Amino acid sequence: MKLEGKKVGFAMTGSFCTFKSTIPKIKAIIDEGAEVIPIMSFHAYELDTKFGKAQDFIREIEEITGKKIIHTIPDAEPIRS
């Protein structure tokens, strides 16, 4: 699949055990030339778990994508295709 010039919404929800393995996937999509729009559910954005601290994941994802994570309904409402 060609991703050059595409916008990709990448959403993370409550599958906390997959977060560490998901971050390289975000990098791979960006390496393919896509712009990644990071999105997290309320719980994914707020909760620390045995798999890691929410702020650590937030910081890494925002650094990789260069964008603030969309994590509230009002912030997500303006998203259009």
C-alpha positions in Angstrom: 0.0 0.0 0.0 1.3 3.4 -0.8 1.0 5.9 2.0 3.0 8.8 0.6 0.9 12.0 1.1 -1.9 10.3 3.0 -3.3 11.2 6.4 -3.8 8.3 8.7 -5.8 8.5 12.0 -4.1 6.1 14.4 -6.3 5.4 17.4 -5.3 3.6 20.6 -7.9 2.4 23.1 -7.7 0.2 26.1 -5.5 -2.6 24.8 -2.7 -1.4 27.0 -0.5 -4.6 26.6 -0.1 -3.7 22.9 1.1 -0.1 23.3 4.8 -0.7 23.3 4.6 -2.9 20.1 2.3 -0.3 18.5 4.7 2.6 18.6 7.0 1.1 16.0 4.0 0.7 13.7 3.3 4.5 14.0 7.0 5.1 13.0 6.7 2.7 10.1 3.6 4.5 8.7 5.4 7.8 9.0 8.5 6.3 7.3 6.2 5.4 4.4 5.4 9.1 3.9 2.0 9.3 5.7 1.0 12.0 8.2 -0.2 10.3 11.3 -3.0 11.9 13.4 -2.7 10.4 16.9 -5.9 9.6 18.7 -6.4 8.0 22.2 -9.5 7.1 24.1 -10.0 8.7 27.5 -8.7 5.6 29.4 -5.7 5.1 27.1 -4.8 8.8 27.6 -5.3 8.9 31.4 -4.5 5.6 32.9 -1.2 4.2 34.1 -1.0 0.5 34.0 1.5 -2.3 34.6 2.4 -1.9 30.9 3.5 1.7 31.4 2.7 5.2 32.3 0.2 7.2 30.2 2.4 10.3 30.1 5.4 8.3 28.8 3.3 6.9 25.9 1.8 10.4 25.2 5.2 12.0 25.1 6.7 9.4 22.8 3.7 9.4 20.4 3.6 13.2 20.2 7.3 13.3 19.6 7.1 10.8 16.8 4.1 12.3 15.1 4.9 16.0 15.8 1.2 16.4 16.8 -0.8 16.7 20.0 -2.9 13.6 20.7 -6.6 14.0 20.1 -8.2 12.6 23.3 -11.5 14.4 23.9 -14.7 14.4 21.9 -14.7 18.1 21.2 -11.1 17.8 19.8 -12.2 14.9 17.6 -15.4 16.4 16.2 -13.6 18.6 13.6 -11.8 15.6 12.0 -12.9 15.2 8.4 -11.7 13.0 5.6 
